Amino acid sequence: MANGLPGRLLQQRENPRRTSFLELFFDLAFIFALTRLSRTLLNDLSVNGAFQVLVMLAALWWVWFVTAWSADWFDPRAPLIVVLLLWVMFGGLLMASAVPTAFDSHAGLFALAYVAIHLGRAALLIPALRGHPLQLRSLRVAIWFSISGVLWVVGAVVAQAREALWALAIVLEYALARLRWPFPRLGRSSWPDLQVNGEHLSERYQQIFIIALGELILVGGVAYGDSGMARENTLAFALAFVTAVALARLYLVPAGTRLGASIVAAGPPGSKLALTAGYLHVVMIAGVLATSVAMELTIGDPGERDPGRLAVGVIGPALVLTARIVLAALVDSSLPWARLVGVPAIVVFGWATQGLPQLATSAVVAGVLLLIVVVDAMPALWRQSRPASGSDAPYPRRHG
């Protein structure tokens, strides 16, 4: 079998796995998608508008996540895998293009592109994996995507039920992955069947989170350039930069750099941690997306007083922090108290600024995030500044 087609497609699990150029190229579609999602939320800060953006983000994230998980098993240099990634990338670009009117005139394009991505992936992999145990896993996934695909297509046709059907499809797909795609007579995948290369997948998570932060900086820079760059605009842009830096620091430390090692150390059950980390990352990206919209609005008009702007400016960072707390608990079995206090602090102090200019909310949120970063760093700084003592002290110099 090693000399057959499955053997040529599959990555050797014991070999080190780094992100390939093609995977980074594939991420360009997600950059475009995040930009379209932030534009859409920017144009409709209502509860319904936020719900629609959340559904679309969950769908686009599922495309990225399932593709990253699948690509972890295969050699990215294999021609079939190259075709697969390009197929998914093109479908993702179609979905992203339809985002502003996905719940209106281009619902069909969004839904059909989504379904075609997942079924097209199965159409390529199932025949290629003939005779390999992974073929059965791909078959289970394909069957369930066919079932959820009905919800997507019917939702595209029936406008009155579109939001409910698409939300139901997303919940079903996320839940089935956690249940390991069970199906009558075909059973369900075991955790060893779903085992991933922890370092590779952790690296992919870091890259996609950096892309989300890059979108925040990009839209902030564009908004600042278009604002006239007065004193208040400059201060708002500086606060956006501080917020982006703080979110990056809070993501990486402590558990962000140890996720891969934790997945590897857990063995086959580590795929459960990898999957949960995927769910947490979509929450963090949703938070960054909301923060990006709030920062862009603040830079453009620092003196505006608007409840919708206040909500996204407070909820965004709170979502990122909450998901990071859960990730730290899973990876390190710890609950960083500064972050636990920081989430309600952002909500309470941010909400206390209602009625004040939006610049005040941005300053409070950035201040709380910066304070959490400082408190997080204090134990390490204290250990470094402590004089060596006991067994850590150097041997005394002998005088002859």
C-alpha positions as CSV (number, residue, x, y, z in Angstrom):
1,M,0.0,0.0,0.0
2,A,2.9,2.3,0.7
3,N,3.7,2.2,-3.0
4,G,0.1,2.8,-4.1
5,L,-1.7,6.1,-4.5
6,P,-2.6,6.4,-0.7
7,G,1.1,5.9,0.1
8,R,2.1,8.7,-2.2
9,L,-0.5,11.0,-0.9
10,L,-0.1,10.5,2.9
11,Q,2.5,12.3,5.0
12,Q,4.8,10.2,7.1
13,R,3.5,10.9,10.6
14,E,7.0,10.6,12.2
15,N,8.5,13.3,9.9
16,P,8.7,16.9,11.0
17,R,5.9,18.9,9.4
18,R,6.1,22.6,8.6
19,T,3.6,24.7,6.8
20,S,4.0,24.6,3.1
21,F,3.9,27.5,0.6
22,L,0.6,26.2,-0.8
23,E,-1.0,26.3,2.6
24,L,0.1,29.9,3.1
25,F,-1.2,30.7,-0.3
26,F,-4.5,29.1,0.6
27,D,-4.7,31.5,3.6
28,L,-5.0,34.4,1.3
29,A,-8.6,33.5,0.7
30,F,-9.3,33.8,4.4
31,I,-7.6,37.2,4.5
32,F,-10.1,38.3,1.9
33,A,-13.0,36.7,3.8
34,L,-12.1,38.5,7.0
35,T,-12.1,41.8,5.2
36,R,-15.5,41.2,3.7
37,L,-16.9,40.1,7.0
38,S,-15.6,43.2,8.8
39,R,-17.1,45.4,6.0
40,T,-20.4,43.7,6.4
41,L,-20.5,44.0,10.2
42,L,-19.4,47.7,9.8
43,N,-22.5,48.4,7.7
44,D,-24.9,46.7,10.1
45,L,-24.1,46.8,13.8
46,S,-27.5,45.4,14.8
47,V,-28.0,42.2,16.6
48,N,-29.3,40.5,13.5
49,G,-26.4,41.8,11.4
50,A,-23.9,40.5,14.0
51,F,-25.7,37.1,14.0
52,Q,-25.5,36.8,10.2
53,V,-21.8,37.7,10.3
54,L,-21.3,35.1,13.0
55,V,-22.9,32.4,10.9
56,M,-20.8,33.3,7.8
57,L,-17.6,33.4,9.9
58,A,-18.4,29.9,11.4
59,A,-18.9,28.6,7.8
60,L,-15.7,30.1,6.5
61,W,-13.8,29.0,9.5
62,W,-15.1,25.4,9.0
63,V,-13.8,25.5,5.5
64,W,-10.4,26.6,6.7
65,F,-10.3,24.2,9.7
66,V,-11.4,21.1,7.9
67,T,-8.9,21.8,5.1
68,A,-6.1,22.5,7.6
69,W,-6.9,19.2,9.4
70,S,-7.1,17.3,6.1
71,A,-3.9,18.8,4.8
72,D,-2.1,17.8,8.0
73,W,-2.4,14.1,6.8
74,F,-1.2,14.6,3.2
75,D,1.9,15.5,1.3
76,P,1.3,19.1,0.0
77,R,3.6,18.4,-2.9
78,A,1.3,15.6,-4.2
79,P,-0.5,16.8,-7.4
80,L,-3.9,15.7,-6.1
81,I,-3.5,17.6,-2.8
82,V,-2.4,20.7,-4.8
83,V,-5.6,20.4,-6.8
84,L,-7.6,19.9,-3.6
85,L,-6.2,23.1,-1.9
86,L,-6.7,25.2,-5.0
87,W,-10.3,23.9,-5.3
88,V,-11.0,24.8,-1.7
89,M,-9.3,28.2,-2.1
90,F,-11.4,29.1,-5.1
91,G,-14.6,28.1,-3.4
92,G,-13.6,30.1,-0.3
93,L,-13.0,33.2,-2.6
94,L,-16.5,32.7,-4.0
95,M,-18.0,32.5,-0.5
96,A,-16.1,35.6,0.6
97,S,-17.2,37.5,-2.5
98,A,-20.8,36.7,-1.7
99,V,-20.6,37.7,2.0
100,P,-22.1,41.2,1.8
101,T,-25.3,39.8,0.2
102,A,-25.1,36.2,1.3
103,F,-28.4,36.5,3.2
104,D,-30.0,38.3,0.3
105,S,-29.4,38.1,-3.5
106,H,-26.3,35.9,-3.4
107,A,-27.5,33.3,-0.9
108,G,-27.3,30.6,-3.6
109,L,-23.7,31.4,-4.5
110,F,-22.6,31.3,-0.8
111,A,-24.4,28.0,0.0
112,L,-23.5,26.2,-3.2
113,A,-19.8,27.2,-2.9
114,Y,-19.8,25.9,0.7
115,V,-21.4,22.6,-0.2
116,A,-19.2,22.2,-3.3
117,I,-16.0,22.7,-1.3
118,H,-16.8,19.9,1.1
119,L,-18.3,17.4,-1.4
120,G,-15.6,18.2,-3.9
121,R,-12.9,17.4,-1.3
122,A,-14.6,14.1,-0.7
123,A,-14.9,13.3,-4.4
124,L,-11.1,13.8,-4.7
125,L,-10.0,11.9,-1.6
126,I,-12.4,8.9,-1.4
127,P,-11.3,7.3,-4.7
128,A,-7.7,8.1,-4.0
129,L,-7.7,6.5,-0.6
130,R,-9.1,3.2,-1.9
131,G,-7.9,0.3,0.3
132,H,-6.7,2.7,3.1
133,P,-8.5,3.0,6.5
134,L,-8.8,6.7,6.0
135,Q,-11.2,6.1,3.1
136,L,-13.9,5.1,5.6
137,R,-13.3,8.3,7.6
138,S,-13.6,10.5,4.5
139,L,-16.8,8.6,3.6
140,R,-18.4,9.3,7.0
141,V,-17.5,13.0,6.7
142,A,-18.8,13.2,3.1
143,I,-22.2,11.6,4.1
144,W,-22.8,14.1,6.9
145,F,-21.8,17.0,4.7
146,S,-24.3,15.8,2.1
147,I,-27.0,15.8,4.8
148,S,-26.0,19.3,6.1
149,G,-25.7,20.4,2.6
150,V,-29.4,20.0,2.1
151,L,-30.0,22.5,4.9
152,W,-27.6,25.0,3.2
153,V,-29.3,24.6,-0.2
154,V,-32.9,24.8,1.2
155,G,-31.9,27.8,3.2
156,A,-30.6,29.5,0.1
157,V,-34.0,28.9,-1.6
158,V,-36.3,29.7,1.3
159,A,-35.4,33.2,2.5
160,Q,-37.8,33.1,5.5
161,A,-36.0,30.1,7.0
162,R,-32.5,31.0,5.8
163,E,-31.0,32.1,9.1
164,A,-32.4,29.3,11.1
165,L,-31.4,26.6,8.6
166,W,-27.9,27.8,8.1
167,A,-27.4,28.2,11.8
168,L,-28.7,24.6,12.3
169,A,-26.3,23.3,9.6
170,I,-23.3,25.0,11.3
171,V,-24.3,23.6,14.8
172,L,-24.8,20.1,13.3
173,E,-21.4,20.1,11.6
174,Y,-19.5,21.4,14.6
175,A,-21.2,18.8,16.9
176,L,-20.6,15.9,14.5
177,A,-16.9,16.6,14.4
178,R,-16.8,16.5,18.2
179,L,-18.8,13.2,18.1
180,R,-16.3,11.9,15.5
181,W,-18.7,11.7,12.6
182,P,-20.9,8.7,13.7
183,F,-23.1,7.0,11.1
184,P,-25.2,3.8,11.3
185,R,-23.3,0.7,10.1
186,L,-20.2,2.8,9.4
187,G,-19.5,3.5,13.1
188,R,-17.4,6.5,14.1
189,S,-13.8,7.5,13.8
190,S,-11.5,6.7,16.6
191,W,-9.2,9.4,18.1
192,P,-6.2,7.7,16.5
193,D,-8.0,7.9,13.2
194,L,-8.2,11.7,13.7
195,Q,-4.7,12.1,15.1
196,V,-2.9,15.2,13.8
197,N,0.7,16.5,13.9
198,G,0.4,18.8,16.9
199,E,3.2,21.1,16.0
200,H,2.0,21.6,12.5
201,L,-1.6,22.3,13.4
202,S,-0.6,24.6,16.3
203,E,1.6,26.5,13.8
204,R,-1.4,26.9,11.5
205,Y,-3.6,28.2,14.3
206,Q,-0.9,30.8,15.1
207,Q,-0.7,31.8,11.5
208,I,-4.4,32.3,11.1
209,F,-4.6,34.3,14.3
210,I,-1.8,36.6,13.1
211,I,-3.8,37.0,9.9
212,A,-6.8,38.1,11.9
213,L,-4.6,40.6,13.8
214,G,-3.2,41.8,10.5
215,E,-6.7,42.6,9.3
216,L,-7.1,44.8,12.4
217,I,-3.9,46.7,11.8
218,L,-4.7,47.0,8.1
219,V,-8.2,48.5,8.5
220,G,-6.9,50.7,11.3
221,G,-4.1,52.0,9.0
222,V,-6.5,52.7,6.1
223,A,-9.0,54.4,8.4
224,Y,-6.3,56.6,9.9
225,G,-5.0,57.5,6.4
226,D,-8.5,58.5,5.4
227,S,-9.4,60.4,8.7
228,G,-7.4,63.5,8.2
229,M,-4.9,62.4,10.9
230,A,-5.9,65.0,13.4
231,R,-4.8,64.7,17.1
232,E,-7.8,62.6,18.1
233,N,-7.5,60.3,15.1
234,T,-3.8,59.8,15.9
235,L,-4.6,58.9,19.5
236,A,-7.3,56.4,18.3
237,F,-4.9,54.8,15.9
238,A,-2.2,54.5,18.6
239,L,-4.8,52.8,20.9
240,A,-5.7,50.4,18.0
241,F,-2.0,49.5,17.7
242,V,-1.6,49.0,21.5
243,T,-4.7,46.8,21.5
244,A,-3.4,44.7,18.6
245,V,0.0,44.2,20.3
246,A,-1.7,43.3,23.7
247,L,-3.9,40.7,22.0
248,A,-0.9,39.2,20.2
249,R,1.0,39.0,23.5
250,L,-2.0,37.5,25.4
251,Y,-2.5,34.9,22.7
252,L,1.1,33.7,22.6
253,V,1.8,33.7,26.4
254,P,1.6,31.3,28.0
255,A,-0.3,28.5,26.2
256,G,-0.1,29.8,22.6
257,T,3.4,28.4,22.1
258,R,2.8,25.1,24.0
259,L,-0.4,23.9,22.3
260,G,1.6,21.8,19.8
261,A,3.6,20.1,22.5
262,S,0.5,19.4,24.5
263,I,-1.2,17.8,21.5
264,V,1.9,15.6,20.9
265,A,2.3,14.6,24.5
266,A,-1.4,13.5,24.8
267,G,-0.9,11.0,22.0
268,P,-4.0,10.0,19.9
269,P,-6.4,11.7,22.4
270,G,-4.5,14.9,21.6
271,S,-6.7,15.2,18.5
272,K,-9.6,16.0,20.9
273,L,-7.5,19.0,22.2
274,A,-6.7,20.0,18.7
275,L,-10.4,20.0,17.8
276,T,-11.4,22.0,20.9
277,A,-8.6,24.5,20.1
278,G,-10.2,24.9,16.7
279,Y,-13.5,25.9,18.3
280,L,-11.7,28.3,20.6
281,H,-9.9,29.9,17.7
282,V,-13.0,30.8,15.8
283,V,-14.2,32.5,19.0
284,M,-11.0,34.5,19.2
285,I,-11.1,35.4,15.6
286,A,-14.7,36.6,16.0
287,G,-13.4,38.8,18.9
288,V,-10.6,40.2,16.8
289,L,-13.1,40.9,14.0
290,A,-15.4,42.8,16.3
291,T,-12.4,44.7,17.7
292,S,-11.3,45.6,14.2
293,V,-14.7,47.1,13.4
294,A,-14.7,49.1,16.6
295,M,-11.2,50.4,16.1
296,E,-12.0,51.5,12.5
297,L,-15.1,53.4,13.6
298,T,-13.2,55.0,16.5
299,I,-10.3,56.2,14.3
300,G,-12.8,57.6,11.7
301,D,-14.9,59.4,14.3
302,P,-13.3,59.4,17.8
303,G,-16.1,61.6,19.3
304,E,-19.0,59.5,18.2
305,R,-21.4,58.1,20.9
306,D,-23.1,55.0,19.6
307,P,-24.3,51.9,21.6
308,G,-23.4,49.6,18.6
309,R,-19.9,50.8,18.5
310,L,-19.6,50.5,22.3
311,A,-20.8,46.9,22.1
312,V,-18.4,45.7,19.5
313,G,-15.5,47.5,21.2
314,V,-16.2,45.8,24.5
315,I,-17.4,42.3,23.4
316,G,-14.5,41.8,20.9
317,P,-11.6,41.9,23.4
318,A,-13.7,40.0,26.0
319,L,-14.3,37.2,23.5
320,V,-10.6,36.9,22.8
321,L,-9.7,36.8,26.5
322,T,-12.4,34.3,27.4
323,A,-11.3,31.8,24.7
324,R,-7.7,32.2,25.7
325,I,-8.5,31.5,29.4
326,V,-10.2,28.2,28.3
327,L,-7.2,27.3,26.1
328,A,-4.8,28.0,28.9
329,A,-6.9,25.8,31.2
330,L,-6.8,23.0,28.6
331,V,-3.0,23.3,27.8
332,D,-1.6,24.2,31.2
333,S,-4.3,23.2,33.6
334,S,-4.2,26.7,35.0
335,L,-6.5,29.7,35.2
336,P,-4.5,33.0,34.9
337,W,-6.1,35.2,37.5
338,A,-5.3,38.4,35.8
339,R,-7.2,37.4,32.7
340,L,-10.1,36.1,34.8
341,V,-10.4,39.5,36.4
342,G,-9.7,41.2,33.1
343,V,-12.8,39.9,31.3
344,P,-15.4,41.4,33.7
345,A,-13.1,44.5,34.0
346,I,-13.3,45.1,30.3
347,V,-17.1,44.7,30.3
348,V,-17.8,46.8,33.4
349,F,-15.3,49.6,32.8
350,G,-16.1,49.7,29.0
351,W,-19.8,49.8,29.6
352,A,-19.3,52.6,32.2
353,T,-18.1,54.8,29.3
354,Q,-21.4,54.8,27.6
355,G,-22.4,58.3,26.9
356,L,-18.8,59.3,26.5
357,P,-17.0,59.6,23.2
358,Q,-15.9,56.3,21.6
359,L,-12.3,57.2,22.1
360,A,-12.9,56.8,25.9
361,T,-14.1,53.2,25.5
362,S,-11.0,52.4,23.3
363,A,-8.7,53.9,25.9
364,V,-10.3,51.9,28.8
365,V,-10.2,48.6,26.8
366,A,-6.6,49.2,25.7
367,G,-5.6,50.1,29.3
368,V,-7.1,47.0,30.8
369,L,-5.4,44.8,28.2
370,L,-2.1,46.5,28.7
371,L,-2.5,46.0,32.5
372,I,-3.1,42.3,32.1
373,V,0.0,42.0,29.9
374,V,2.1,43.7,32.6
375,V,0.6,41.6,35.4
376,D,1.2,38.4,33.3
377,A,4.8,39.4,32.8
378,M,5.6,40.3,36.4
379,P,6.4,36.7,37.7
380,A,8.9,36.0,34.9
381,L,10.5,39.4,35.4
382,W,10.7,38.8,39.1
383,R,12.3,35.4,38.7
384,Q,14.9,36.9,36.3
385,S,15.8,39.8,38.7
386,R,16.1,37.5,41.7
387,P,19.7,37.0,42.8
388,A,20.9,33.4,42.6
389,S,20.8,31.5,45.9
390,G,21.1,28.0,47.3
391,S,21.8,25.4,44.6
392,D,21.5,28.0,41.9
393,A,24.3,30.1,43.3
394,P,27.8,29.9,41.7
395,Y,30.4,27.9,43.5
396,P,32.5,30.2,45.7
397,R,35.9,31.1,44.3
398,R,38.7,29.2,46.0
399,H,41.6,31.3,47.3
400,G,44.9,29.4,47.4
